[in-house]
Amino acid sequence: MAVVGVTSLAGAVSHWREGRARLRIALVFGIFAMAGAYLGVWLAVFFSSAAQLALLAVMMVVAAFFMFRGNNEPAEDVEDAESESLSIAQVTLGRAVGLAGLAVTVGALTGLVGVGGS
């Protein structure tokens, strides 16, 4: 865990120096992911060790696929025509809810399979 922590910190500092880190978003994501990890650990009692290991294997294969597919082009912030009629507050709230949902899901999956050290 120490190696993972130091490596993650070094990567985060590198991205922060290059202006690619959004600290406010990372903080919100981290808080919701911790709540999700707690939920995942709670749910883990309902899964066998073999099921947890199989889920971890599937997650690793999917992650490897996305890592090796080589899409390094920057994402464009494209708004569709319907969202132009929405107010800024509605768009921001929608993105916040989406971020929170994604963070809880990531946290729950990592807590369920024991990636977070549980």
N, C-alpha and C positions, 0 to 999 in steps of 0.2 A: 504494500500500500504506500510505503514511503516513496518508492521509485515512481509510482503513478502520480502521486501528489506533486513531487518535484518536477516531473516532466510536464504535467498540466500547468503548473505555475509558470514554468519557463515559456511554454507556448502562449499562455495568456498575456504575459508581459510583452512578448514579441509582437503579438497582435495589437496590444494597447499602444505600444510605441509607434506602430505603423498607422494608427488611427482607425483600425478595423474593429475595435471592441466597443460595444455599447454597454457600459457598466450598469445603467439603470435597468435595461432589459435583462442582463445577466443576473442581477440581484432578484428581480421579480421571478425569473425562471427558477433560480436556485431555491427560493422560499417555497414555491409550489412543488418543485421536484422533491424537496425534503418531506413535504406532507404526503406526496405520492409514494415515496419510499416507505414511509411508515405504514401506509395502506397496503403496499405490496408485501411487507413482512407479515402483516396481519393475515393477508390472504394465503400466504405460503403454507400455513398449517392445513389447508384444504387440498394441497397438491402433494403427490408423492415425490421422492427425491428423483426418481427416474423421469417424471414429467417435467420437473424443474430443469433437469439437465438437458432434456430434449428441447425445451423452450430456449434455453441458453444457446444450444447448438444452432437452432434455426435463426435466432437473433444474430449470431456471429456470422453465419453464412450471408444473411441479408446485408449486414454492415459491410462485409468484405466485398460484396457485389457493388455496392454504392461507392466504396473507396476506390476500387480498381476500374470503374467504368470511365474515368478520366474526364469528367465534365468540370473543368476549371474556369469556365467563363463566368464572369460576375452576373449575378441575378439582376434582372431589370425590375424596377418597382413600377409595374404596370397596373393601372386602375382600369377596370372595365367601365363601360358607359353607364351602367346602372349605378355604380357607386359614386359617380360624379354628382348625382342628385342628393346624396346623403350628406348630412352635416359632418363637420370635422369630428365632433364629439361622438357621433354614432360610429364612424369608421374607427376611431381610436378605441372605443369600447369594444367593438367587434374584434379588433386585433388583440386587445388585452385578454379577452375571454378565450380566444384561440391560443394565445401564448400560455395562459394558465392551464388550459386543457391539455396541450401538448406536454407541458412540464409535469403535470400530475401523471400522465400516461407513461412518460419516460421514467419518472421516479418509481411508479408502481411496478413497472417491468423489471427495473434493476433491483428493487427490493424483493420481488418475487423470486428471482433467480439467484439472489445472493451476491450480485456484483458489488453492491455497496458495503460489503463486509459483514452482513448480518448472518 
